[in-house]
Each structure stands twice: as structure tokens, then as C-alpha cells.
């Protein structure tokens, strides 16, 4: 099958959406499918307001349509709600072509954290954008229920996976972390206001706090919390080494739909402490971590969890199974293209 994925999030951005789509493409190609990714590279772009590290790309619908036609797409997936996917959505609708979408990000909460816009207004846009899709893919049961409650009944499950070649318990450790006062409490992800990292860094829990990642809030947090170890962005073996060298993974976000980094941490044998909210509530159990409205209490309980149990639990996150769910939800366009 020839599968076209249109996305406003792609390398060099580093986030869960990009990593999910990259892993999906790799798995689909290993299964014998051809994949075209229509991404921001190659189009005129501008910095995203309040988040200049992300660039918003713009292209006429006709140009994206020509790319999809030349590729001969058998199915079209619109991964994000940004301008490239808006253009692709417009082109598909004008020709009666079906497509699927995905809800990767708690977009209403992200916008509310950065602007005075009410979440109700953003949800109107989300509902409008996804309503014509044949299926809206959601990463967890909680997100499925949320989307249905906002008037999107065509939700289909689409789980996530872990690259076990990179994220495993028996690999190399980070050279610097063993010398830090224990316990080492690790955060991995974008360093941005919506990630609520300040709640983690301001906690009085003894030990060492380590942040792996980059983003617009990094310099401000460095100035406010000079005792915290900010290691910058990491990937591949270096990221796996950071997970393996810590004692607990702290996930302070209240706005994530899934939280891929939690699954990666667990695969490395690292228990997770988080708030009992969407994302962690679907990923973390009491066997492998702790959820609590008091983040310090969650950290204290998570530190008692068995690392081997975390590794075993993480086996449920599988990219092949994720790709199969994605394929099952796709809407073939062949008959529609002939009719058009």
C-alpha cells in the first residue's frame, strides 16, 4: 500500500509526535508499504508565535495535492492540525477523497497555557478539523472518551511502542550521573511552559534533579534553578543511558495525550512518578510507578518499585502492533479517486 502522511511536525523538531511518526514510517516500510511524508521542509515557513523553535510551513492546497497524486496514495493520513494539514484537508474535501486524522496533542490546553484564548474556542476548531475524517486516531482510552465527548464519535485506538534496541535495562550508563547525590530524579522532554516542569524542579525532594531536553523555557529555568542539572537534548544511546542512570522518572505534565518518554523510561527499568491525569493514567500502574496529586508523594512511592517489573510491563508497548492499528484505521482512496 502507498500511504501518504501529511504532518506539520517533523525533524529537526524533537518531540513525541515526530518520534511517533518516524517510528511508524520505519515499521510500515519494514512491513512492505511505501510511505510518503509531506512535512514542513521544502515549504516557506515562519516561526510559531510563542514557540520560535517550531516553524509553521505554508503551501497551497494544489501543490500538496500534486504531491499526493504523483505518489499515487492509496490512503491519506493528516497527522496534525496545522497549516500543511489544513491545506491537505481542503484538497481532499474538494475531491471527495477520504482521509484519517490523529489527535496527538492536547492542543486546547497548550493554547490556553500560552494565550488568553479559552479552551472551548480551541475545541470548536478541533471538532471542525477532525469532523470530516473517516477515523480519528487516539493513543489512549481516556483520549478516546474525551474526543467522543466533544462530538467526534469516529475515534479509533492507536497505541505507541518502544524501540527496545535503544531503550533496554542492560545498556551503558551516563558517565556523570553516578556521582550525583541519590536519588537521581530525571525529566526528559520539551522544556516548555505546558510541560509543567517547574512543579518538579520546585519540589523539595532530596537528591538530584536532572533535565534532558531543550525548548523555549530552558534559559529561564536554568536561571531560577541553578542547582538542577540541565543536560540538553539527547537521543539514541545517550538518551537510553540517561534513563538507565536515574532512580526515578518524573513526568509533571498535565497536558499530554500519552507521554512516550514514560514508556521509554519503563523499558529501561526506570519507575515513573506523575500526576493522575490523562496520559499517565493510561500508561502507569501502581506496579511500575505512582500517580499522586502530590508529586513528592508520587516520587517517594515510585522509588520503591521493582525495576525488573518496569521492564516486563513495558513489553506491552510495541511499534508493530501500533502500525497494525494504524493500518486497520486507514480509509482507502482508490474508488474515490476514480469517481473524482
Order of alpha helices (4+ residues) and beta strands (2+ residues): beta-alpha-beta-beta-beta-alpha-beta-alpha-beta-alpha-alpha-beta-alpha-beta-beta-alpha-beta-alpha-beta-alpha-beta-alpha-beta-alpha-beta-alpha-alpha-alpha-alpha
